[in-house]
Amino acid sequence: MRVLAVEGCGQAPLAAATAFHAQVLPQAEAALAEDDLLLVFAPGDHAQRGWRLAAVQGLARAYAPRRVNGIESDDPLACAAATRFLAGAAGITGQILTLDSQGAGAVIG
């Protein structure tokens, strides 16, 4: 699984989506020619989530059976753990996981 950090896209959702498609998409497509892909995004608010999920899902559909997923985190340990998990989870594609360093916490019953 190739890991690609998504950087320099900015905070305004429309500008960030435009920058992603201009700067990151060609790299993502080149990586998908050889392997599954994990896109690593910085944490973002709900306004960022829409275009990010659309990009991940679009790539997953276009490059199937390759798998494409995303994670949102700035925690290196969380990113490494998610990368290991997703590498072994053959059925997961087209998803974005939001991570933090606080853990899942207690299950509410």
Secondary structure as a PSIPRED ss2 file (coil, helix, strand):
# PSIPRED VFORMAT (PSIPRED V4.0)

   1 M C   1.000  0.000  0.000
   2 R E   0.000  0.000  1.000
   3 V E   0.000  0.000  1.000
   4 L E   0.000  0.000  1.000
   5 A E   0.000  0.000  1.000
   6 V E   0.000  0.000  1.000
   7 E C   1.000  0.000  0.000
   8 G C   1.000  0.000  0.000
   9 C C   1.000  0.000  0.000
  10 G C   1.000  0.000  0.000
  11 Q C   1.000  0.000  0.000
  12 A C   1.000  0.000  0.000
  13 P H   0.000  1.000  0.000
  14 L H   0.000  1.000  0.000
  15 A H   0.000  1.000  0.000
  16 A H   0.000  1.000  0.000
  17 A H   0.000  1.000  0.000
  18 T H   0.000  1.000  0.000
  19 A H   0.000  1.000  0.000
  20 F H   0.000  1.000  0.000
  21 H H   0.000  1.000  0.000
  22 A H   0.000  1.000  0.000
  23 Q H   0.000  1.000  0.000
  24 V H   0.000  1.000  0.000
  25 L H   0.000  1.000  0.000
  26 P H   0.000  1.000  0.000
  27 Q H   0.000  1.000  0.000
  28 A H   0.000  1.000  0.000
  29 E H   0.000  1.000  0.000
  30 A H   0.000  1.000  0.000
  31 A H   0.000  1.000  0.000
  32 L H   0.000  1.000  0.000
  33 A C   1.000  0.000  0.000
  34 E C   1.000  0.000  0.000
  35 D C   1.000  0.000  0.000
  36 D C   1.000  0.000  0.000
  37 L E   0.000  0.000  1.000
  38 L E   0.000  0.000  1.000
  39 L E   0.000  0.000  1.000
  40 V E   0.000  0.000  1.000
  41 F E   0.000  0.000  1.000
  42 A C   1.000  0.000  0.000
  43 P C   1.000  0.000  0.000
  44 G C   1.000  0.000  0.000
  45 D C   1.000  0.000  0.000
  46 H H   0.000  1.000  0.000
  47 A H   0.000  1.000  0.000
  48 Q H   0.000  1.000  0.000
  49 R H   0.000  1.000  0.000
  50 G H   0.000  1.000  0.000
  51 W H   0.000  1.000  0.000
  52 R H   0.000  1.000  0.000
  53 L H   0.000  1.000  0.000
  54 A H   0.000  1.000  0.000
  55 A H   0.000  1.000  0.000
  56 V H   0.000  1.000  0.000
  57 Q H   0.000  1.000  0.000
  58 G H   0.000  1.000  0.000
  59 L H   0.000  1.000  0.000
  60 A H   0.000  1.000  0.000
  61 R H   0.000  1.000  0.000
  62 A H   0.000  1.000  0.000
  63 Y C   1.000  0.000  0.000
  64 A C   1.000  0.000  0.000
  65 P C   1.000  0.000  0.000
  66 R C   1.000  0.000  0.000
  67 R C   1.000  0.000  0.000
  68 V E   0.000  0.000  1.000
  69 N E   0.000  0.000  1.000
  70 G E   0.000  0.000  1.000
  71 I E   0.000  0.000  1.000
  72 E E   0.000  0.000  1.000
  73 S C   1.000  0.000  0.000
  74 D C   1.000  0.000  0.000
  75 D C   1.000  0.000  0.000
  76 P H   0.000  1.000  0.000
  77 L H   0.000  1.000  0.000
  78 A H   0.000  1.000  0.000
  79 C H   0.000  1.000  0.000
  80 A H   0.000  1.000  0.000
  81 A H   0.000  1.000  0.000
  82 A H   0.000  1.000  0.000
  83 T H   0.000  1.000  0.000
  84 R H   0.000  1.000  0.000
  85 F H   0.000  1.000  0.000
  86 L H   0.000  1.000  0.000
  87 A H   0.000  1.000  0.000
  88 G C   1.000  0.000  0.000
  89 A C   1.000  0.000  0.000
  90 A C   1.000  0.000  0.000
  91 G C   1.000  0.000  0.000
  92 I C   1.000  0.000  0.000
  93 T C   1.000  0.000  0.000
  94 G C   1.000  0.000  0.000
  95 Q C   1.000  0.000  0.000
  96 I E   0.000  0.000  1.000
  97 L E   0.000  0.000  1.000
  98 T E   0.000  0.000  1.000
  99 L C   1.000  0.000  0.000
 100 D C   1.000  0.000  0.000
 101 S C   1.000  0.000  0.000
 102 Q C   1.000  0.000  0.000
 103 G C   1.000  0.000  0.000
 104 A C   1.000  0.000  0.000
 105 G C   1.000  0.000  0.000
 106 A C   1.000  0.000  0.000
 107 V C   1.000  0.000  0.000
 108 I C   1.000  0.000  0.000
 109 G C   1.000  0.000  0.000
